[in-house]
Amino acid sequence: MIVEHAFLVGFSKSFGLFYLIALSVAVAIHAMKPSNKQRFDEAARSILRDEAEPWR
């Protein structure tokens, strides 16, 4: 069975596209979950809290 180069390229491009779309949707769902709100808010406040102190 001989697989042509054009078929492999098309398959890999399609697979990569669907993989990245699924990964993006998974990341967006994780970021929007209400259970993560407190953790993300704390991370945002910790950055500002660190800047208030003088450089050591």
Sine and cosine of phi, psi and omega as CSV:
sin_phi,cos_phi,sin_psi,cos_psi,sin_omega,cos_omega
0.00,0.00,0.85,-0.52,-0.02,-1.00
-0.96,-0.27,0.82,-0.57,0.03,-1.00
-0.97,-0.23,0.80,-0.60,-0.04,-1.00
-0.98,0.20,0.45,-0.89,-0.01,-1.00
-0.88,0.48,-0.67,0.74,-0.03,-1.00
-0.88,0.47,-0.61,0.79,0.03,-1.00
-0.91,0.41,-0.70,0.71,0.01,-1.00
-0.90,0.44,-0.65,0.76,0.02,-1.00
-0.90,0.43,-0.72,0.69,0.02,-1.00
-0.88,0.47,-0.68,0.74,0.02,-1.00
-0.90,0.43,-0.70,0.71,-0.03,-1.00
-0.92,0.38,-0.59,0.81,0.05,-1.00
-0.91,0.41,-0.68,0.73,0.01,-1.00
-0.92,0.40,-0.71,0.71,0.02,-1.00
-0.88,0.47,-0.68,0.73,0.02,-1.00
-0.89,0.45,-0.65,0.76,0.03,-1.00
-0.88,0.47,-0.77,0.64,-0.01,-1.00
-0.91,0.40,-0.57,0.82,0.05,-1.00
-0.89,0.45,-0.72,0.69,-0.01,-1.00
-0.93,0.36,-0.58,0.81,0.07,-1.00
-0.90,0.44,-0.72,0.69,0.00,-1.00
-0.89,0.45,-0.65,0.76,0.02,-1.00
-0.90,0.43,-0.66,0.75,0.02,-1.00
-0.90,0.43,-0.66,0.75,0.03,-1.00
-0.91,0.42,-0.66,0.75,0.01,-1.00
-0.90,0.45,-0.66,0.75,0.02,-1.00
-0.92,0.39,-0.66,0.75,0.02,-1.00
-0.90,0.44,-0.67,0.75,0.02,-1.00
-0.90,0.43,-0.67,0.74,0.01,-1.00
-0.89,0.46,-0.66,0.75,-0.03,-1.00
-0.94,0.33,-0.47,0.88,-0.07,-1.00
-1.00,-0.06,-0.04,1.00,-0.01,-1.00
-0.91,0.41,0.75,-0.66,0.00,-1.00
-0.86,0.50,-0.47,0.88,-0.03,-1.00
-0.93,0.36,-0.29,0.96,0.00,-1.00
-1.00,-0.06,-0.09,1.00,-0.08,-1.00
-0.85,0.52,-0.73,0.68,-0.04,-1.00
-0.89,0.46,-0.66,0.75,-0.01,-1.00
-0.91,0.41,-0.67,0.74,0.01,-1.00
-0.94,0.35,-0.62,0.79,0.04,-1.00
-0.90,0.43,-0.66,0.75,0.03,-1.00
-0.90,0.43,-0.64,0.77,0.03,-1.00
-0.91,0.42,-0.62,0.78,0.02,-1.00
-0.93,0.38,-0.64,0.77,0.00,-1.00
-0.95,0.32,-0.54,0.84,-0.04,-1.00
-0.92,0.40,-0.53,0.85,0.04,-1.00
-0.92,0.40,-0.70,0.71,0.00,-1.00
-0.93,0.38,-0.60,0.80,0.01,-1.00
-0.90,0.44,-0.61,0.79,0.01,-1.00
-0.93,0.37,-0.51,0.86,-0.03,-1.00
-0.97,0.25,-0.36,0.93,-0.06,-1.00
-0.95,0.31,-0.39,0.92,-0.02,-1.00
-1.00,0.09,0.54,-0.84,0.05,-1.00
-0.93,0.36,0.41,-0.91,0.01,-1.00
-0.92,0.38,0.71,-0.70,-0.03,-1.00
-0.98,-0.21,0.00,0.00,0.00,0.00
